[in-house]
Amino acid sequence: MVRRAIVMTLVGLLTTTGCTVSFNGDDKDPSGKETPHATAPTDDKGVEVWDLRTPPSADDVGLRSGKDYVGYETRKPRRVRFLLPDDHELTIDATLVVFDRVMHKDPADPTRPTGMDFRMAPMPLETAYKVMSTSLKAFGMGTEPVDQWRQDIENRPTSGVEANHRVEGGGNTKIGYLTVGVGGVFDPVNRDGSAIIKYHVNLYEK
């Protein structure tokens, strides 16, 4: 139930049309009026670094007034590092980073983002197992969710309608004020043996 909730939240947020999205630094809006100007990320020798050790503000992530989402997407994966509370950090090759303030509003500052999603490009299944394992360890978790996901994939039906059902796996935990989750999605319909790893972060603690 937890695994499904993580993945469905990610899919819903990453497919919304309400996002302001930049491709390789060039915003869709040529006027520049909607161009996000995030102040939180820094560059560390070519690595995009987001500091989430304290709650980010709307200005930190480039979330403009009247917008519920802001996203940063590149056609090619780029190296991104997320600094988390309690000396945790995660470095991945991301294609999309999204901030939002939809699921929750912070009573102290309703303008600030309360959710974050990011994802990687499709990858071979064996690579996905390794990426999820590394991510779980970075979050201070065990790798049992990877073993369960692998088992679910290997034991899935090989014929009938259920043979084409997606297989989801993952886990979540608390890190400081954050709730972080990693989810994997294997879709047999793709016929290429690939999977996608996605992440969701609650930036709001009730």
Stockholm file with secondary structure:
# STOCKHOLM 1.0

chainA/1-206         MVRRAIVMTLVGLLTTTGCTVSFNGDDKDPSGKETPHATAPTDDKGVEVWDLRTPPSADDVGLRSGKDYVGYETRKPRRVRFLLPDDHELTIDATLVVFDRVMHKDPADPTRPTGMDFRMAPMPLETAYKVMSTSLKAFGMGTEPVDQWRQDIENRPTSGVEANHRVEGGGNTKIGYLTVGVGGVFDPVNRDGSAIIKYHVNLYEK
#=GR chainA/1-206 SS CHHHHHHHHHHHHHTCTTCCEEETTEESCTTSTTCCCCSSCEEETTEEEEECSSCCCHHHHTCCTTCSEEEEEEEEEEEEEEECSTTCEEEEEEEEEEEECSSCCCTTCTTSCCEEEEEECCEEHHHHHHHHHHHHHHTTCCSHHHHHHHHHHHTSCSSSGGGGSCEEEEEEEEETTEEEEEEEEECGGGCSCEEEEEEEEECCCC
#=GC SS_cons         CHHHHHHHHHHHHHTCTTCCEEETTEESCTTSTTCCCCSSCEEETTEEEEECSSCCCHHHHTCCTTCSEEEEEEEEEEEEEEECSTTCEEEEEEEEEEEECSSCCCTTCTTSCCEEEEEECCEEHHHHHHHHHHHHHHTTCCSHHHHHHHHHHHTSCSSSGGGGSCEEEEEEEEETTEEEEEEEEECGGGCSCEEEEEEEEECCCC
//
